[in-house]
Amino acid sequence: MTLARSLPAWLAACLLAVVQMSPARTATHAAVQPQSQVFYQIFFRSFSDSNGDRIGDLKGLMSRLDYIKQLGATTILLTPLQPSPYYHNYFATAFKAIDPAYGTLDDYFAFVRAAHARGLKVYLDEEFQYVAGGNPWWSESICKPHARYVDYLLWKDAKHCVAEPFLGRPKWMGYDGKSYGIAMVNLENPAVRRYFENLLLFWADPHSDGSGRDGVDGFRIDHMMDDLDHKGLDKNLFADFWTPIFKALKARRPELRVLAEQADWGYGTDWLTRGNV
């Protein structure tokens, strides 16, 4: 994954992931049959602006739902909505939140209800293998080995002053022209896995009653790797991180669908089998 994203490459990767995952899923879960869907992807920042600030937002998207429906789309795939210093909103400064430029949590749930009222499904794009500078897991842990969230990130030094950087670079240019760090999350920490399991359950079933009311219909998982960035620091993720999360989601919402951006799978048979996908 790079900060400058190519839409054709993204779509190709996503389609490849679906094609490669289907045989393994069919063999393991024969009773679960995916329905045909026509996806309309929304790049949020540039889609539809409702208040004249030249930034797309949730109210603007709501105003275009009938148009999307008329095109024949059945499913809306949203790029990330979480706060981030980057224009695409990957690399979050908070996970259970909406970028204020896009609206509020109330605006978000109003959008989901409006989409569902028109028979449209909603998928969220999720990326939480990294955090950006400003995320409290990082800012509250620097040089503090006993901080609450210090073990939520990976560190290069024993004093926990230098976080493990994304792709080896300490800083990346943000949307505002300033440079920010991006740090790797410690996905082998059971507390981190529980946090993200609960996060996805919140988006899928906000009322925690199994109804899925106001919840999304599926997720796209960004940059899904078994050994994150081939560093040997976050490894065996299919079996130890993703599978328990997906099982929890399916237990709560059996009809929920998950797509993934394949990054290093090849044909994926071995890893998908070990991950029980």
N, C-alpha and C positions, 0 to 999 in steps of 0.2 A: 504494500500500500504506500502510495506517495501522496504528498499534499496536493499536487496538481493531478486531478483525477480525470481520466478519459471516460466519457459516458459509454462509447461503444465497447471499450475494454471491460467496463463494469458490467454491462449487460451480457457480454459474452461469458464472463466469469460466473455470473449469476445463473445463466442458462446452463452452463456446463455443470455447475453444482447440482442443479435440479436433476439433470439427466443422469449424473453419476450416482446420486443418492437414491434414485427411484428403485433400481433393482434390489439393493440391499434392504430398503424399507419394505418392499413388496414381499421379499422372502421372509422377513422377520415378523412383520405385522400385516399378514394377508387380509385381515378383516378391515383394515383402514384403507379406504380408497380415496385418493385425492380427486377433487372436482376440478374441472377446467376453469381457469381464471384468466381474465384479460387485465394485465396490470397497467396502471397509469402512474408513472413515477413523478413525484413532486420534488423539485429542488427548491426548498422552501424560501430561501432568501430572495429569489428572483421571480417567484410565481405570480402572486397577486397581492397588491398592496391596498389596504382598506383606509389608511389614514394619511396618505400623502407623504410619508417619510422615505419613500422609494425602497422600502424593504418589505418583502412578502410577509404575510402574517396569517394567523388562523382565521380571522374574520374575513380576510380576502379570499382564502381558500373556500370557506363556507359559501361565499357568494358565487362560486364557480362550480358547485357540486352538480347542479342540473346540467351544465355544459359537459362535464366529465361523464355523467350518466348517458347523455345523448350520443356521445362518441362510441358507446358500446363497451366501455370499461366496466369491469365488475369489481375491481380491487384498486385501492389507492395505496401506493407504497411511499411513505414519507421518508425523506432524508432526516438525520437526527435533529431533534428539537432542543436538546439540552444546551445549557450555556457553555460557550467555548470562545476562546480568542480567535478562532479560525472561521473563515467564511462558510465552510461546509458543516460546521458544528460537530465534527468528529473531535476527539480529544477534549473531554469534558472538564469543566471546573466544578460541576455538580451533576449528579445523575438523576435524582428524583425531582426534576425541575424542568421548567420551560424557559428558553431564552426570552428575556423580557421584550426583545424586539418583535417577537412573534406573538406575544400575548401572555395569558395566565393559564394556570391549570384549569380554571373554570372555562376559559375559552376553548381549551383543548377538549375537555369532556363534552362541551356543547357541539364541537365539530364532530366528534365520534358519534354522538346521538343523531346529528343531522345526516351524516353519511349512512348510518344504519337505517334511518327512516326511509332512505331512497334505495335500500337494498344493496348498498355498496359496502364491501369489506374494507378494513383498514389494517395495514401492516406497518410496523415501526422498524426502522433501521437502527440496530443497536451495536455500539462499539464501546467496550469497556476494558480492553486490554491495556489501556494507557490513560494517564491523566495529564492535563496541561497545568502549567504554572498558575497558581491561584486556587487549585483544588485543596481543601483543608487536609486531605490525607497527606499532602506534600508540605504545604506551608506550615502546618502545625507539628511536623515531624523532623524538620531539618536540624541536624546536630542534636537531636533529642532521642537517644536510644530507648528511652522508656515511655515515649509518647503513646497516646492511645492508638493511633493509626500507623505507627512506624512500621509494623510488620505487614501492612497492606501494600507496600511498595517494595521494589527490589533496589538494593543499594550497592554501590561499588566499594564502599569503605566501611570499616567496623564502627566508625563514629556516626554513621548515617548522615553524613553531610553532602554526599554526592549520589544522587539517584541514578539508577541504570537508565541511560538515555535511549530514546527511540532511534533506531538505525544508526547509532553511534554519534549522532550530532547533539551537542548540548542545547542548542537554541534553534528555533524555527520562526520565520516571519509570520506574524499574525495579521488578522484582517485590518487592524488599526495602524499597521506599519511598524509596530514594536515587535521585538523578539521575545519568545517565550520558550521555556523548556517543556519537553514532553518526556514523562517517565513511565517505565514499565510497571504494571500492577503485578503483585505477587499472587498469581492465580492458583498456586499450590497451597495457599493459606486457607484452611477450612472456613475461617470466619469471612474471608472474601467471597468464597463460593456461596455461603449462606446469604450474604448481603445481595449478591446479584440474582440469586434464586428468588429472594423476596421481592427484589425490584421488578423482575419480569412477571412475577405473580401479581404484583400491583397493577402493572399496565394491562395484563390479561384479564384480571378479575378484581377491579377496584373495590368492589363491595365485599370481597372475601367470602362470598356465599356460593361460589361455584356456578353462578348464573351467567357470568361473563358480561353482565349488563354494564354498558359504558366502557367495555374492555376491547382491546384490539383482537383481531382475528388471526394474526400471525406476526412473526418476526423475521427480519433478515439479519443474520449475524455477520458482521463485517470481519474480514481478515481472520477467519477461523483456521487455526493451525494446531497441530498436535504438539509441536515444539516451537513455541513462539519465537519467530525471527531466527530460528536455528541457533539459539544461544545456549541451549541446554539449561536454562534457568527456569522457564515455565514449560514443563514437558509432561507427556502422557495426558494431555488435556482432554482428548476425546473421551477416554474412559473415566478419568478422575474428576474432571470439571464439568464438561458439557453433558455427559450422559445423566448424572444425578439431577442436573437442572432441568433437562428435557423431560425426565420421568416425573418430576414434581409438577411441571406445567401440564403434561398429559393427564396426570391424575386429577388435576383440578378442572382442566378444559380439554377433554379428549379430542375435540374437533379442531383444536388449534394446530396451525401449520407453521413449520419452520423452514426457511431457506437459508443457505449459507454461501458466502463468498469463499470459494475454495482457493487456497493460497499455495499449498505445497502437497496436494494429495496425490498427484499423478492420476491413476485410475481409481485409487482410493480404497480398493477392496480390503486390504489388510487393516488399515486404520478404522474404516467404517465397521468392520467386523469386531475389532477389539473394543471399539466404542459402543457396540451393540446398537448401531443406528438402524 
